[in-house]
Amino acid sequence: MYNYLDFEKPVADLEGKILELKKLSDSGEAVDVAEEISRLEKRSKEALRDIYKALTPWQRAQIARHPDRPHCMDYVEALFTDFTPLAGDRAFGEDQAVVTGFARFNGEPIAVIGQEKGDDTQSRLKHNFGMARPEGYRKAVRVMDLADRYGIPVVSLVDTAGAYPGIGAEERGQAEAIARSTSKCLSLTVPNISVIIGEGGSGGAIAIATANLVYMLEHSIYSVISPEGAASILWHDSTRAKDAATNMKITAQDLLQLKVIDGIIAEPLGGAHRARETAIAATGETIEKGFRELAERGGDYREHRREKFLAIGRNL
């Protein structure tokens, strides 16, 4: 059984009945339920397809935050080999909200930067729910410096509600660290690709997502502020997050139309959490294709990046 979202209740009811019938069948009782199971499975798939065909922006936000959705380390372990993590910013300390290191992608060296939320209470606390402190962004800059020096492409996997807003983080220069990380992304002489795998929140995401090519998973979100935060500012009522999500254009489909991103990675029916391996494999294929396109295009990667971001908002 999955962790069902509120709007998935019709599917949850059907799949609950299927599970009960399968348990009855496995109990050894002389009851033939195969035909009924088949009928319910067909209805369940149709219900799921109908729901996911007409998702609202707020529903997509809920899917992007689903607790069972694959996280950064799931992608790292499945897509890269010989991953060697690097820790510390050489200035203050280690921030485990940001995962960095070097690995191989299809046999070629690659620098990896990602935001890890964790998948249970203990790991979520360890990784601070994916919300990085200044040392996390300075660590990312350190890895990008190394990648630039040795001509190694960079991949970033974005999944954060935003940078950590704590007092200590602000005292250590959170805004400056985000700005320097963003600037480093823009100035890289090697190609870089970013993928929004869940939430892409505010400067916390942009700090590592300012890339030659930016992709989003189909049900991920990318915005300057969370829907709850926007609702609190605009209407002084965080319960209007649904309204904010609708008006902010946070979905992959909206952002592709606005030319903020370069492509959408299709997710399995029901979201990435229903077929994690399929979603991760599709992401790997898109990254591979993206680097191939950048290599074929050639030229100055820094200039390409500059033109790309200056063009956002023009000729819409």
C-alpha positions as CSV (number, residue, x, y, z in Angstrom):
1,M,0.0,0.0,0.0
2,Y,1.1,3.5,-0.8
3,N,1.0,6.7,1.3
4,Y,-2.1,8.1,-0.5
5,L,-2.7,11.9,-0.9
6,D,-6.1,13.3,-0.1
7,F,-7.2,13.6,-3.8
8,E,-6.2,9.9,-4.4
9,K,-8.9,8.6,-2.1
10,P,-10.9,6.9,-4.9
11,V,-7.8,4.9,-5.9
12,A,-7.0,4.2,-2.2
13,D,-10.4,2.7,-1.7
14,L,-10.1,0.5,-4.8
15,E,-6.5,-0.7,-4.0
16,G,-7.6,-1.4,-0.4
17,K,-10.3,-3.7,-1.7
18,I,-7.8,-5.4,-4.0
19,L,-5.4,-6.0,-1.1
20,E,-8.2,-7.5,1.0
21,L,-9.2,-9.9,-1.9
22,K,-5.6,-10.9,-2.4
23,K,-5.2,-11.7,1.3
24,L,-8.4,-13.8,1.1
25,S,-7.0,-15.6,-1.9
26,D,-3.7,-16.3,-0.1
27,S,-5.5,-17.6,2.9
28,G,-6.3,-20.8,1.1
29,E,-10.1,-20.5,1.3
30,A,-12.0,-22.0,-1.7
31,V,-13.0,-18.7,-3.1
32,D,-12.1,-17.6,-6.7
33,V,-11.5,-13.9,-6.6
34,A,-9.1,-13.6,-9.6
35,E,-11.8,-12.1,-11.9
36,E,-12.9,-9.6,-9.3
37,I,-9.3,-8.6,-8.6
38,S,-8.7,-8.1,-12.3
39,R,-11.8,-5.9,-12.6
40,L,-10.9,-3.8,-9.6
41,E,-7.3,-3.4,-10.9
42,K,-8.6,-2.1,-14.2
43,R,-10.9,0.4,-12.4
44,S,-8.1,1.5,-10.1
45,K,-5.8,2.2,-13.1
46,E,-8.5,4.1,-14.9
47,A,-9.3,6.2,-11.8
48,L,-5.6,7.0,-11.3
49,R,-5.3,8.0,-14.9
50,D,-8.3,10.2,-14.7
51,I,-7.0,11.9,-11.5
52,Y,-3.5,12.5,-12.9
53,K,-4.8,13.8,-16.2
54,A,-6.4,16.8,-14.4
55,L,-4.0,17.7,-11.6
56,T,-4.2,21.2,-10.1
57,P,-0.9,23.1,-9.3
58,W,-1.6,22.5,-5.6
59,Q,-2.0,18.8,-6.2
60,R,1.3,18.7,-8.1
61,A,2.9,20.5,-5.1
62,Q,1.7,17.7,-2.8
63,I,3.1,15.0,-5.2
64,A,6.5,16.9,-5.3
65,R,6.6,16.6,-1.5
66,H,5.4,13.0,-1.3
67,P,7.4,11.3,1.5
68,D,8.0,8.2,-0.7
69,R,9.3,10.2,-3.7
70,P,12.9,9.2,-4.6
71,H,15.4,11.6,-3.1
72,C,18.9,12.8,-4.1
73,M,20.8,9.8,-2.8
74,D,18.5,7.4,-4.6
75,Y,19.4,9.1,-7.8
76,V,23.1,9.2,-6.9
77,E,23.2,5.5,-6.0
78,A,21.3,4.4,-9.2
79,L,22.9,6.7,-11.8
80,F,26.5,7.1,-10.8
81,T,29.4,4.8,-10.0
82,D,32.5,5.3,-7.9
83,F,30.8,8.1,-6.0
84,T,33.2,9.8,-3.6
85,P,31.5,12.3,-1.3
86,L,33.3,15.4,-0.2
87,A,32.5,17.1,3.1
88,G,33.0,20.5,4.6
89,D,33.4,24.0,3.3
90,R,36.9,24.6,4.7
91,A,35.6,27.6,6.5
92,F,33.0,26.6,9.1
93,G,31.9,23.0,9.0
94,E,29.9,20.3,7.2
95,D,26.3,20.7,6.1
96,Q,24.6,17.3,5.4
97,A,21.6,19.0,3.6
98,V,23.9,19.3,0.6
99,V,25.5,16.2,-0.9
100,T,28.6,16.8,-3.0
101,G,31.3,14.7,-4.6
102,F,32.8,13.2,-7.7
103,A,31.6,10.1,-9.5
104,R,31.4,8.5,-12.9
105,F,28.4,8.8,-15.2
106,N,28.5,6.3,-18.1
107,G,32.1,5.8,-17.4
108,E,33.0,9.5,-17.6
109,P,34.0,11.7,-14.6
110,I,31.2,13.9,-13.2
111,A,30.8,16.3,-10.3
112,V,27.6,15.8,-8.3
113,I,25.8,18.4,-6.1
114,G,22.4,17.6,-4.6
115,Q,20.0,18.4,-1.8
116,E,19.0,15.5,0.4
117,K,15.8,15.6,2.5
118,G,16.0,12.2,4.1
119,D,13.4,9.5,4.1
120,D,12.6,8.9,7.8
121,T,12.6,11.0,11.0
122,Q,16.3,10.3,11.8
123,S,17.6,11.0,8.4
124,R,15.4,14.1,7.9
125,L,16.8,15.6,11.1
126,K,20.3,14.6,9.9
127,H,19.9,16.4,6.6
128,N,17.8,19.3,8.0
129,F,15.0,18.4,5.7
130,G,17.1,19.4,2.7
131,M,17.4,23.0,3.9
132,A,21.0,24.1,3.5
133,R,23.0,26.5,5.7
134,P,25.7,28.7,4.3
135,E,28.4,26.0,4.7
136,G,26.4,23.8,2.4
137,Y,26.5,26.3,-0.4
138,R,30.2,27.1,0.2
139,K,30.8,23.3,0.0
140,A,29.0,23.3,-3.4
141,V,31.2,26.2,-4.6
142,R,34.3,24.3,-3.5
143,V,33.3,21.3,-5.6
144,M,32.4,23.5,-8.6
145,D,35.8,25.1,-8.3
146,L,37.5,21.7,-8.5
147,A,35.3,20.6,-11.4
148,D,36.1,23.8,-13.3
149,R,39.8,23.4,-12.7
150,Y,39.9,19.8,-14.0
151,G,37.3,20.2,-16.8
152,I,34.7,17.9,-15.2
153,P,30.9,18.5,-16.0
154,V,28.6,19.2,-13.2
155,V,25.1,17.7,-12.4
156,S,22.9,19.2,-9.7
157,L,19.8,17.5,-8.2
158,V,17.5,20.0,-6.6
159,D,15.0,19.1,-3.9
160,T,14.6,21.8,-1.2
161,A,11.8,23.9,0.3
162,G,14.4,26.6,0.5
163,A,17.6,27.6,2.3
164,Y,17.5,27.3,6.1
165,P,16.2,30.6,7.6
166,G,17.7,30.1,11.1
167,I,19.5,32.8,13.1
168,G,22.9,31.0,12.9
169,A,22.6,30.6,9.1
170,E,21.9,34.3,8.8
171,E,24.8,35.2,11.1
172,R,27.1,33.2,8.9
173,G,26.1,34.9,5.7
174,Q,23.3,32.9,4.2
175,A,22.4,35.4,1.4
176,E,26.1,35.9,0.5
177,A,26.7,32.2,0.3
178,I,23.7,31.7,-2.0
179,A,24.8,34.6,-4.2
180,R,28.3,33.2,-4.5
181,S,27.0,29.7,-5.4
182,T,24.7,31.2,-8.0
183,S,27.5,33.2,-9.4
184,K,29.8,30.2,-9.5
185,C,27.2,28.2,-11.5
186,L,27.0,31.1,-14.0
187,S,30.8,31.3,-14.4
188,L,31.6,27.7,-14.9
189,T,33.6,27.0,-18.1
190,V,32.4,23.3,-18.1
191,P,28.8,22.3,-19.0
192,N,26.3,21.9,-16.1
193,I,22.9,20.4,-16.0
194,S,20.3,20.7,-13.2
195,V,17.3,18.6,-12.5
196,I,14.4,19.6,-10.1
197,I,13.5,16.2,-8.7
198,G,11.0,17.4,-6.1
199,E,10.8,20.9,-4.7
200,G,12.8,23.8,-6.1
201,G,12.3,26.5,-3.5
202,S,13.6,30.0,-3.8
203,G,17.3,31.0,-3.7
204,G,18.0,27.7,-2.0
205,A,17.3,26.0,-5.3
206,I,18.7,28.6,-7.7
207,A,22.0,28.5,-5.9
208,I,22.8,25.2,-7.6
209,A,20.2,25.2,-10.4
210,T,21.7,28.0,-12.6
211,A,22.7,25.6,-15.3
212,N,23.1,25.4,-19.1
213,L,20.1,23.0,-19.1
214,V,17.5,22.9,-16.4
215,Y,15.0,20.0,-16.4
216,M,12.0,19.3,-14.1
217,L,10.3,16.0,-13.3
218,E,6.7,16.1,-14.4
219,H,5.2,16.6,-11.0
220,S,8.0,18.7,-9.4
221,I,7.6,22.4,-8.5
222,Y,10.0,25.4,-8.9
223,S,9.2,28.8,-7.4
224,V,10.5,31.9,-5.8
225,I,8.7,31.0,-2.5
226,S,6.6,28.2,-1.2
227,P,2.8,28.4,-1.8
228,E,2.3,28.7,2.0
229,G,4.8,31.5,2.3
230,A,3.3,33.4,-0.6
231,A,-0.2,33.0,0.9
232,S,1.1,34.3,4.2
233,I,2.5,37.4,2.5
234,L,-0.2,38.2,0.0
235,W,-3.3,37.3,2.1
236,H,-1.9,36.9,5.6
237,D,-3.4,33.5,5.5
238,S,-1.2,30.4,4.9
239,T,-4.4,28.2,4.4
240,R,-4.7,29.9,1.0
241,A,-1.7,28.0,-0.3
242,K,-3.9,26.4,-2.9
243,D,-4.7,29.8,-4.4
244,A,-1.1,30.9,-4.3
245,A,0.1,27.7,-6.1
246,T,-2.5,28.3,-8.8
247,N,-1.4,31.9,-9.4
248,M,2.4,31.5,-9.1
249,K,3.0,29.2,-12.1
250,I,5.1,26.7,-10.2
251,T,4.5,23.6,-12.3
252,A,6.9,22.1,-14.8
253,Q,4.3,22.6,-17.5
254,D,3.9,26.4,-16.7
255,L,7.7,26.9,-16.5
256,L,8.4,25.2,-19.8
257,Q,5.8,27.4,-21.4
258,L,7.5,30.5,-19.8
259,K,10.9,29.2,-21.0
260,V,12.3,29.1,-17.5
261,I,13.3,25.4,-17.9
262,D,14.5,23.4,-20.9
263,G,12.4,20.2,-20.6
264,I,10.1,18.0,-18.6
265,I,11.0,14.4,-17.6
266,A,7.9,12.2,-17.7
267,E,7.0,10.4,-14.5
268,P,5.2,7.0,-14.2
269,L,1.5,7.1,-13.8
270,G,0.8,8.1,-10.2
271,G,4.1,9.9,-9.7
272,A,7.7,8.9,-9.3
273,H,7.1,7.2,-5.9
274,R,5.0,4.5,-7.6
275,A,7.8,3.4,-9.9
276,R,11.0,4.8,-8.5
277,E,13.4,2.9,-10.8
278,T,11.5,4.0,-13.9
279,A,11.6,7.7,-12.8
280,I,15.3,7.5,-12.0
281,A,16.2,5.8,-15.2
282,A,14.3,8.4,-17.2
283,T,16.2,11.1,-15.4
284,G,19.5,9.5,-16.2
285,E,18.6,9.2,-19.9
286,T,17.6,12.9,-20.0
287,I,20.9,13.9,-18.3
288,E,22.9,11.8,-20.8
289,K,21.0,13.3,-23.8
290,G,21.5,16.9,-22.4
291,F,25.3,16.5,-22.1
292,R,25.4,15.1,-25.6
293,E,23.4,18.0,-27.0
294,L,25.7,20.5,-25.2
295,A,28.8,18.7,-26.5
296,E,27.4,18.8,-30.1
297,R,26.6,22.5,-29.7
298,G,30.0,23.3,-28.4
299,G,31.1,26.9,-27.9
300,D,31.5,28.8,-24.7
301,Y,29.4,27.2,-22.0
302,R,29.6,30.4,-19.9
303,E,28.3,32.5,-22.7
304,H,25.5,30.0,-23.5
305,R,24.4,30.2,-19.9
306,R,24.5,34.0,-19.9
307,E,22.4,34.2,-23.0
308,K,19.9,31.6,-21.7
309,F,19.2,33.4,-18.4
310,L,19.1,36.9,-20.0
311,A,16.5,35.7,-22.4
312,I,14.1,34.5,-19.7
313,G,11.0,36.7,-19.8
314,R,11.6,38.0,-23.3
315,N,9.5,37.3,-26.4
316,L,6.7,35.5,-24.5
